[in-house]
Amino acid sequence: MTVLITADVPGQTREGYDGMLKVLSGPIKRAPGFLMHGAYESEDGGWRVFEVWQTMEQANQFFAQHIAPNLPPVVRPKRKAQQLHSCVQP
């Protein structure tokens, strides 16, 4: 089932997010099950990231293999998952 992953990332900076995106934009586009990614600066000064994946397993696998190993020690995302009722794609 398609899932929406949201992550609040306290302590993340614009430079830190942009650096991660630069490194990970290629691999995420090729990741099995990846549908979309977006992010914005949150009200508390950190970042909020959201992604849509075909399955939770695919999202977790990508996070474990590509994101977690590249995070600075002080940056720990608080991830949440929600199964989607619908997901319209082109």
C-alpha positions as CSV (number, residue, x, y, z in Angstrom):
1,M,0.0,0.0,0.0
2,T,1.2,3.5,-0.9
3,V,2.6,5.4,2.1
4,L,3.3,9.0,3.0
5,I,6.5,9.4,5.1
6,T,6.9,12.7,7.0
7,A,10.0,13.6,9.0
8,D,10.6,16.5,11.3
9,V,14.3,17.2,11.3
10,P,15.2,19.5,14.2
11,G,18.7,21.0,13.9
12,Q,18.8,20.6,10.2
13,T,19.9,23.7,8.3
14,R,19.2,24.8,4.7
15,E,22.8,24.1,3.8
16,G,22.7,20.7,5.4
17,Y,19.4,19.8,3.7
18,D,20.7,21.1,0.3
19,G,23.9,19.1,0.7
20,M,22.0,15.9,1.5
21,L,19.7,16.5,-1.5
22,K,22.6,17.0,-3.8
23,V,24.1,13.6,-2.8
24,L,20.8,11.7,-2.6
25,S,18.7,13.1,-5.5
26,G,20.2,10.6,-8.0
27,P,19.9,7.5,-5.9
28,I,16.3,8.4,-4.7
29,K,15.1,8.8,-8.3
30,R,16.3,5.3,-9.1
31,A,15.1,3.7,-5.8
32,P,12.4,1.0,-6.3
33,G,9.0,2.3,-5.1
34,F,10.0,6.0,-4.9
35,L,7.2,8.3,-6.1
36,M,8.0,11.9,-4.8
37,H,10.0,14.0,-2.3
38,G,9.5,17.5,-1.0
39,A,10.7,19.6,1.9
40,Y,10.4,23.0,3.6
41,E,11.8,24.9,6.5
42,S,9.6,24.3,9.6
43,E,8.3,26.9,12.0
44,D,10.8,25.8,14.7
45,G,13.9,26.3,12.6
46,G,14.4,22.8,11.4
47,W,13.1,21.1,8.3
48,R,10.0,19.0,7.4
49,V,10.5,16.4,4.7
50,F,7.8,14.3,3.0
51,E,8.0,11.4,0.6
52,V,5.6,9.1,-1.1
53,W,6.6,5.5,-1.6
54,Q,4.8,2.4,-3.0
55,T,5.5,0.5,0.2
56,M,6.8,1.1,3.8
57,E,9.5,-1.5,3.3
58,Q,10.9,0.4,0.3
59,A,10.9,3.7,2.2
60,N,12.7,2.1,5.2
61,Q,15.2,0.4,3.1
62,F,16.2,3.6,1.3
63,F,16.4,5.5,4.6
64,A,18.6,2.8,6.2
65,Q,20.9,2.5,3.2
66,H,21.3,6.1,2.1
67,I,20.0,8.6,4.5
68,A,20.8,7.4,8.1
69,P,24.5,6.8,7.3
70,N,24.9,10.4,5.9
71,L,23.3,12.3,8.7
72,P,25.4,14.4,11.0
73,P,25.3,13.0,14.6
74,V,23.2,15.9,15.9
75,V,20.5,15.5,13.2
76,R,17.9,12.8,14.0
77,P,14.7,12.8,11.9
78,K,11.5,12.0,13.7
79,R,9.7,9.9,11.0
80,K,6.1,9.0,10.8
81,A,4.2,6.9,8.2
82,Q,0.7,7.0,7.0
83,Q,-0.9,4.6,4.5
84,L,-2.7,6.6,1.8
85,H,-6.2,5.9,0.7
86,S,-5.3,7.2,-2.8
87,C,-2.4,8.4,-4.8
88,V,-3.0,9.9,-8.2
89,Q,0.0,9.8,-10.5
90,P,0.5,11.0,-14.1
